[in-house]
């Protein structure tokens, strides 16, 4: 499916997101200042404290900016960046625990660097959601799905062709485990699946309603539609007189049953009945010429009028005429190009035209 068009943030959304980003940066800075104060209280040297802050919160800030920049460019972050966002604050926490004088200070020194870690993750997640909202593309979800599909393809091939039976069984089990992760967390995939199912339900409901509300013509017992008798009219004497029905064969009288005497005639040869040639089916070119549109070509985009021409041609290729599902199947099998929505509208136009002709 085509990706959704790019959207822009409204003024209100921009203000709210900016206001949400400010506390993240502020609390991350407060965490760095707290670490600096903790290390200074132990070593009484500003240079040492600044080195610890740079190695912990400073490096985390750098990785956070890299994550935000890659996300805004629509790219996924490398594994080293995502791992460093948690590893570096953890190292700073362990450093605080190591230099603390007692258990109380150890707890305080260990918790302080986590502010920068949470701020970095929060800014990265916010930037990612903004990109997904504006472009409809989730690079991180695509990266995960690509990795899962690559592993799934490997294990399927290994389960089918590996010479070791134990390895084949192991890959078979691993394939089923990976199958649960395909598409997990991909909001765009879920939305597209919902659209597909909604379109199929609409098609089914349309076909069901068309079958329910169709009005078939019921023929009479002799294959001729019954014609109601003409209404009675008032005669010259004031009586109601029903006019005779025209076009009805008069009754057979006795005079009509008289047999003409046989006369001597020359024998005639038996006449062989002539069977008229079968009527040639109407071609697609002829239908297009009558409709006044160019002849539809397989593999090329068709206009709405050409879609109607193709569906009319396919519908009457068999007797009885094809249904909607049969016509659509023949349409796809013939490799004509047309979206489901446009084909359904063209079919509705064709049915309306047939009902108006009837």
DRENPA-571573 format. One record per residue (C-alpha): residue in three letters; residue number from 1; x, y, z; chain. Coordinates in Angstrom, 1 decimal. Each point is the difference from the previous one (the first is absolute). Example, Ala and Ser with C-alpha at 12.3 -4.5 7.8 and 13.67 -1.06 7.14 Angstrom:
aa  i  c1  c2  c3  ch
ALA  1  12.3  -4.5  7.8  A
SER  2  1.4  3.4  -0.7  A
This chain:
aa  i  c1  c2  c3  ch
UNK  1  0.0  0.0  0.0  A
UNK  2  1.0  3.6  -0.5  A
UNK  3  1.4  1.8  3.0  A
UNK  4  -2.4  2.7  1.4  A
UNK  5  0.7  3.6  -1.0  A
UNK  6  2.3  2.0  2.3  A
UNK  7  -1.7  2.0  2.7  A
UNK  8  1.2  3.1  1.8  A
UNK  9  -0.4  0.7  3.7  A
UNK  10  -2.5  2.6  1.0  A
UNK  11  0.9  3.0  2.0  A
UNK  12  -1.5  -1.5  3.2  A
UNK  13  1.7  -3.3  -0.5  A
UNK  14  3.4  1.7  -0.5  A
UNK  15  -0.5  2.0  3.2  A
UNK  16  -1.0  -3.1  2.1  A
UNK  17  2.9  -2.1  -1.3  A
UNK  18  2.4  2.8  0.6  A
UNK  19  -1.3  0.5  3.5  A
UNK  20  0.4  -3.8  0.6  A
UNK  21  3.6  0.1  -1.2  A
UNK  22  1.0  2.8  2.3  A
UNK  23  -0.4  -2.0  3.3  A
UNK  24  2.0  -2.9  -1.5  A
UNK  25  3.0  2.2  -0.7  A
UNK  26  -0.4  1.8  3.3  A
UNK  27  -0.1  -3.2  2.1  A
UNK  28  2.9  -1.5  -2.0  A
UNK  29  2.1  3.1  0.8  A
UNK  30  -1.0  -0.2  3.7  A
UNK  31  1.1  -3.6  0.1  A
UNK  32  3.4  1.0  -1.5  A
UNK  33  0.3  2.9  2.6  A
UNK  34  -0.9  -2.5  2.8  A
UNK  35  2.7  -2.4  -1.1  A
UNK  36  2.6  2.8  -0.1  A
UNK  37  -1.0  1.1  3.5  A
UNK  38  0.3  -3.6  1.3  A
UNK  39  3.4  -0.6  -1.5  A
UNK  40  1.3  3.4  1.2  A
UNK  41  -1.1  -0.8  3.6  A
UNK  42  2.2  -3.1  -0.1  A
UNK  43  3.1  1.0  -1.9  A
UNK  44  -0.2  3.8  0.6  A
UNK  45  1.3  0.5  -3.6  A
UNK  46  -2.1  1.6  -2.7  A
UNK  47  2.0  -1.5  -2.8  A
UNK  48  -0.6  -3.5  1.2  A
UNK  49  -3.7  0.7  0.4  A
UNK  50  -0.3  1.4  -3.4  A
UNK  51  1.8  -3.0  -1.5  A
UNK  52  -2.5  -2.4  1.7  A
UNK  53  -3.0  2.2  -1.3  A
UNK  54  1.5  0.1  -3.5  A
UNK  55  0.5  -3.8  0.0  A
UNK  56  -3.5  -0.7  1.2  A
UNK  57  -2.6  2.7  -0.6  A
UNK  58  2.0  1.8  -2.7  A
UNK  59  0.5  -3.1  -2.2  A
UNK  60  -3.6  -1.0  0.6  A
UNK  61  -1.1  3.5  -1.3  A
UNK  62  2.2  -0.5  -3.1  A
UNK  63  -1.6  -3.3  -0.8  A
UNK  64  -3.5  1.5  0.7  A
UNK  65  0.7  2.8  -2.6  A
UNK  66  1.2  -2.7  -2.5  A
UNK  67  -3.2  -2.0  0.6  A
UNK  68  -2.2  3.1  -0.5  A
UNK  69  1.9  1.0  -3.1  A
UNK  70  -0.2  -3.4  -1.7  A
UNK  71  -3.7  -0.3  0.9  A
UNK  72  -0.8  3.4  -1.5  A
UNK  73  1.7  -1.1  -3.2  A
UNK  74  -2.3  -3.1  -0.1  A
UNK  75  2.8  -2.5  0.8  A
UNK  76  0.3  -2.6  2.7  A
UNK  77  2.7  0.4  2.7  A
UNK  78  2.9  -2.6  0.1  A
UNK  79  0.1  -2.5  2.8  A
UNK  80  3.0  1.7  1.6  A
UNK  81  -1.9  3.2  0.4  A
UNK  82  -3.0  -1.6  1.6  A
UNK  83  2.3  -2.1  2.3  A
UNK  84  2.1  3.0  1.0  A
UNK  85  -3.1  1.9  1.2  A
UNK  86  -0.3  -2.5  2.8  A
UNK  87  3.5  -1.1  0.5  A
UNK  88  1.6  3.4  0.6  A
UNK  89  -2.4  1.1  2.7  A
UNK  90  0.4  -3.4  1.6  A
UNK  91  3.8  0.5  0.1  A
UNK  92  -0.5  3.4  1.6  A
UNK  93  -2.3  -1.6  2.6  A
UNK  94  2.6  -2.7  0.8  A
UNK  95  2.7  2.7  0.3  A
UNK  96  -2.2  1.9  2.5  A
UNK  97  -0.5  -3.3  2.0  A
UNK  98  3.7  -0.6  0.0  A
UNK  99  1.0  3.4  1.4  A
UNK  100  -2.8  0.3  2.5  A
UNK  101  1.0  0.0  3.7  A
UNK  102  -3.1  -1.9  1.3  A
UNK  103  -3.1  -1.9  -1.3  A
UNK  104  -2.2  3.1  0.1  A
UNK  105  2.4  2.0  -2.3  A
UNK  106  0.4  -3.1  -2.2  A
UNK  107  -3.8  0.0  -0.7  A
UNK  108  -0.1  3.7  -0.7  A
UNK  109  3.1  0.0  -2.2  A
UNK  110  -1.4  -3.0  -2.0  A
UNK  111  -3.4  1.5  -0.7  A
UNK  112  1.2  3.5  -1.0  A
UNK  113  1.4  -1.0  -3.5  A
UNK  114  -3.3  -1.7  -1.0  A
UNK  115  -1.6  3.5  -0.6  A
UNK  116  2.2  0.4  -3.1  A
UNK  117  -0.8  -3.5  -1.3  A
UNK  118  -3.8  0.5  0.3  A
UNK  119  0.2  3.4  -1.6  A
UNK  120  2.0  -1.3  -3.0  A
UNK  121  -2.4  -2.9  -0.5  A
UNK  122  -3.0  2.4  0.3  A
UNK  123  1.4  2.4  -2.6  A
UNK  124  0.8  -2.8  -2.4  A
UNK  125  -3.5  -1.5  0.4  A
UNK  126  -1.7  3.4  -0.5  A
UNK  127  2.1  0.7  -3.2  A
UNK  128  -0.9  -3.5  -1.3  A
UNK  129  -3.7  0.5  0.5  A
UNK  130  0.1  3.4  -1.7  A
UNK  131  1.6  -1.5  -3.1  A
UNK  132  -2.5  -2.8  -0.1  A
UNK  133  -2.9  2.5  0.3  A
UNK  134  1.3  2.2  -2.8  A
UNK  135  1.3  -2.6  -2.5  A
UNK  136  -1.8  -3.2  1.0  A
UNK  137  3.3  -1.9  0.0  A
UNK  138  1.3  -1.6  3.2  A
UNK  139  3.7  -0.7  -0.8  A
UNK  140  0.5  -1.8  3.3  A
UNK  141  -2.9  -2.4  -0.5  A
UNK  142  1.2  -0.6  -3.6  A
UNK  143  3.5  -0.8  1.4  A
UNK  144  -1.4  -2.5  2.5  A
UNK  145  -2.3  -1.7  -2.6  A
UNK  146  2.9  -0.2  -2.5  A
UNK  147  2.2  -1.7  2.6  A
UNK  148  -2.8  -2.5  0.9  A
UNK  149  -0.7  -0.8  -3.7  A
UNK  150  3.7  -0.5  -0.6  A
UNK  151  0.3  -2.5  2.8  A
UNK  152  -3.3  -1.6  -1.0  A
UNK  153  1.2  -0.5  -3.6  A
UNK  154  3.2  -1.6  1.3  A
UNK  155  -1.7  -2.4  2.4  A
UNK  156  -2.6  -1.0  -2.7  A
UNK  157  2.8  -0.9  -2.4  A
UNK  158  1.9  -1.8  2.7  A
UNK  159  -3.0  -1.9  1.1  A
UNK  160  -0.6  -1.2  -3.6  A
UNK  161  3.5  -0.7  -1.2  A
UNK  162  2.4  -0.6  2.9  A
UNK  163  1.5  -3.5  0.0  A
UNK  164  -0.2  -0.3  3.8  A
UNK  165  -3.5  -1.1  1.1  A
UNK  166  0.6  1.6  3.5  A
UNK  167  0.9  3.3  -1.7  A
UNK  168  -3.1  -0.2  -2.2  A
UNK  169  -2.3  -0.5  3.0  A
UNK  170  1.6  2.8  1.9  A
UNK  171  -0.4  2.4  -2.9  A
UNK  172  -3.6  -1.1  -0.4  A
UNK  173  -0.8  0.9  3.6  A
UNK  174  1.9  3.3  -0.3  A
UNK  175  -2.0  0.9  -3.1  A
UNK  176  -3.3  -0.3  1.9  A
UNK  177  1.4  2.2  2.8  A
UNK  178  1.1  2.7  -2.5  A
UNK  179  -3.3  -0.1  -1.8  A
UNK  180  -1.6  1.5  3.2  A
UNK  181  2.2  3.0  -0.3  A
UNK  182  -0.7  0.9  -3.6  A
UNK  183  -1.7  3.4  -0.2  A
UNK  184  0.1  0.5  3.8  A
UNK  185  -0.2  3.7  1.0  A
UNK  186  -0.5  1.1  -3.6  A
UNK  187  -3.0  2.4  0.2  A
UNK  188  0.0  0.7  -3.7  A
UNK  189  -0.2  -3.7  -0.8  A
UNK  190  -3.0  -0.4  2.3  A
UNK  191  -1.8  3.0  -1.6  A
UNK  192  0.6  -1.4  -3.5  A
UNK  193  -1.4  -3.4  1.0  A
UNK  194  -3.1  1.7  1.4  A
UNK  195  -0.5  1.9  -3.2  A
UNK  196  0.3  -3.2  -2.1  A
UNK  197  -2.5  -1.8  2.2  A
UNK  198  -2.4  3.0  -0.1  A
UNK  199  0.2  0.0  -3.8  A
UNK  200  -0.7  -3.7  -0.2  A
UNK  201  -3.0  0.4  2.4  A
UNK  202  -1.3  2.8  -2.2  A
UNK  203  0.3  -2.1  -3.1  A
UNK  204  -1.8  -2.9  1.6  A
UNK  205  -2.8  2.2  1.4  A
UNK  206  -0.4  1.7  -3.4  A
UNK  207  -0.3  -3.4  -1.8  A
UNK  208  -2.4  -1.3  2.6  A
UNK  209  -2.3  3.0  -0.2  A
UNK  210  0.1  -0.1  -3.8  A
UNK  211  -1.2  -3.6  0.1  A
UNK  212  -2.7  0.8  2.5  A
UNK  213  -1.5  3.0  -1.8  A
UNK  214  0.2  -1.4  -3.6  A
UNK  215  -3.5  -0.3  -1.5  A
UNK  216  -0.1  -3.0  -2.4  A
UNK  217  -2.6  -0.1  -2.8  A
UNK  218  -2.3  -3.0  0.4  A
UNK  219  -1.2  -1.4  -3.3  A
UNK  220  -3.4  -1.6  -0.5  A
UNK  221  -0.7  -3.7  -0.5  A
UNK  222  0.5  0.2  -3.8  A
UNK  223  3.2  2.1  0.2  A
UNK  224  -1.9  3.3  -0.8  A
UNK  225  -0.6  2.7  2.5  A
UNK  226  -3.6  0.3  0.9  A
UNK  227  -1.7  3.1  -1.4  A
UNK  228  -2.9  1.4  2.1  A
UNK  229  -3.3  0.4  -1.8  A
UNK  230  -0.9  3.5  -1.2  A
UNK  231  -2.3  2.0  2.2  A
UNK  232  -3.7  0.0  -0.8  A
UNK  233  -1.5  3.1  -1.7  A
UNK  234  -3.5  1.4  -0.1  A
UNK  235  -2.0  -0.9  -3.1  A
UNK  236  -2.5  2.1  -1.9  A
UNK  237  -2.9  -1.5  2.1  A
UNK  238  1.7  0.8  3.3  A
UNK  239  1.2  -3.6  0.6  A
UNK  240  3.6  -0.9  0.9  A
UNK  241  1.5  -1.8  -3.0  A
UNK  242  3.5  -1.6  0.0  A
UNK  243  1.7  0.6  -3.4  A
UNK  244  1.2  -3.0  -1.8  A
UNK  245  3.7  -1.0  0.5  A
UNK  246  1.9  0.5  -3.2  A
UNK  247  2.7  -2.3  -1.1  A
UNK  248  -1.8  -3.2  1.2  A
UNK  249  -0.6  -2.9  -2.4  A
UNK  250  -3.8  -0.4  -0.7  A
UNK  251  -1.6  -3.3  1.0  A
UNK  252  0.0  -2.8  -2.5  A
UNK  253  -3.4  -0.5  -1.7  A
UNK  254  -1.5  -2.9  -1.8  A
UNK  255  0.7  1.6  -3.4  A
UNK  256  3.6  0.3  0.8  A
UNK  257  0.2  -3.8  0.7  A
UNK  258  -1.1  -1.0  -3.5  A
UNK  259  2.6  -1.9  -1.9  A
UNK  260  0.8  0.9  -3.5  A
UNK  261  -0.2  -2.9  -2.5  A
UNK  262  3.3  -1.4  -1.0  A
UNK  263  1.3  1.0  -3.4  A
UNK  264  2.6  -1.6  -2.1  A
UNK  265  3.2  1.9  0.5  A
UNK  266  3.5  -0.8  -1.0  A
UNK  267  2.1  -1.6  2.7  A
UNK  268  2.3  2.4  1.7  A
UNK  269  3.5  -0.7  1.4  A
UNK  270  0.3  0.2  3.8  A
UNK  271  1.3  3.4  1.1  A
UNK  272  2.9  0.0  2.4  A
UNK  273  -0.4  2.6  2.8  A
UNK  274  2.6  2.7  0.0  A
UNK  275  1.5  0.6  3.4  A
UNK  276  1.0  3.7  0.4  A
UNK  277  3.6  0.6  0.9  A
UNK  278  0.7  0.6  3.7  A
UNK  279  0.0  3.6  1.0  A
UNK  280  3.6  1.2  0.5  A
UNK  281  0.7  1.3  3.5  A
UNK  282  0.5  3.7  0.4  A
UNK  283  3.7  0.9  0.4  A
UNK  284  1.5  2.4  2.4  A
UNK  285  1.0  2.3  -2.8  A
UNK  286  -3.6  0.2  -1.2  A
UNK  287  -1.3  0.8  3.5  A
UNK  288  2.7  2.7  0.4  A
UNK  289  -0.9  1.4  -3.5  A
UNK  290  -3.7  0.2  1.0  A
UNK  291  0.9  1.7  3.3  A
UNK  292  2.2  2.4  -1.8  A
UNK  293  3.1  -0.7  2.1  A
UNK  294  3.5  -1.4  -1.0  A
UNK  295  0.3  -3.8  0.1  A
UNK  296  1.2  -1.0  3.5  A
UNK  297  3.5  -1.5  0.0  A
UNK  298  1.2  -2.6  2.5  A
UNK  299  2.5  1.3  2.5  A
UNK  300  -0.7  3.7  -0.5  A
UNK  301  -2.1  2.2  2.3  A
UNK  302  -3.6  0.3  -1.1  A
UNK  303  -2.5  2.8  0.2  A
UNK  304  -3.4  -0.4  1.7  A
UNK  305  -1.7  -0.4  -3.4  A
UNK  306  2.5  -2.6  -1.1  A
UNK  307  -0.6  -1.9  3.2  A
UNK  308  -3.7  -0.2  -0.7  A
UNK  309  0.8  -1.2  -3.6  A
UNK  310  2.3  -2.8  1.3  A
UNK  311  -2.5  -1.1  2.7  A
UNK  312  -2.9  0.0  -2.6  A
UNK  313  2.2  -2.2  -2.3  A
UNK  314  0.9  -2.4  2.7  A
UNK  315  -3.5  -0.2  1.5  A
UNK  316  -1.5  -1.3  -3.3  A
UNK  317  2.8  -2.4  -1.0  A
UNK  318  -2.1  -2.8  1.5  A
UNK  319  -3.6  -0.9  0.3  A
UNK  320  -1.5  0.7  2.5  A
UNK  321  1.9  3.3  0.5  A
UNK  322  2.8  0.1  2.5  A
UNK  323  -0.6  1.2  3.6  A
UNK  324  2.1  2.8  1.6  A
UNK  325  2.4  -2.5  1.6  A
UNK  326  0.4  -2.0  -3.2  A
UNK  327  0.5  3.2  -2.1  A
UNK  328  2.6  1.3  2.4  A
UNK  329  1.8  -3.3  0.0  A
UNK  330  0.1  0.0  -3.8  A
UNK  331  1.1  3.7  0.1  A
UNK  332  3.0  -0.9  2.2  A
UNK  333  0.8  -3.1  -2.0  A
UNK  334  0.1  2.0  -3.2  A
UNK  335  2.5  2.3  1.6  A
UNK  336  -2.0  3.2  -0.4  A
UNK  337  1.1  2.9  2.3  A
UNK  338  -2.5  1.5  2.4  A
UNK  339  -0.5  0.6  3.7  A
UNK  340  -2.7  -1.8  2.0  A
UNK  341  -1.9  3.2  0.7  A
UNK  342  0.0  1.1  -3.6  A
UNK  343  -1.0  -3.5  -1.3  A
UNK  344  -2.9  -0.1  2.5  A
UNK  345  -1.2  3.5  -1.1  A
UNK  346  0.2  -1.1  -3.7  A
UNK  347  -2.0  -3.1  0.8  A
UNK  348  -2.7  2.1  1.7  A
UNK  349  -0.2  2.3  -3.0  A
UNK  350  -0.3  -3.1  -2.3  A
UNK  351  -2.8  -1.4  2.2  A
UNK  352  -1.9  3.3  0.1  A
UNK  353  0.3  0.3  -3.8  A
UNK  354  -1.4  -3.5  -0.5  A
UNK  355  -2.9  0.7  2.4  A
UNK  356  -0.8  3.2  -1.9  A
UNK  357  0.0  -2.0  -3.3  A
UNK  358  -2.2  -2.6  1.5  A
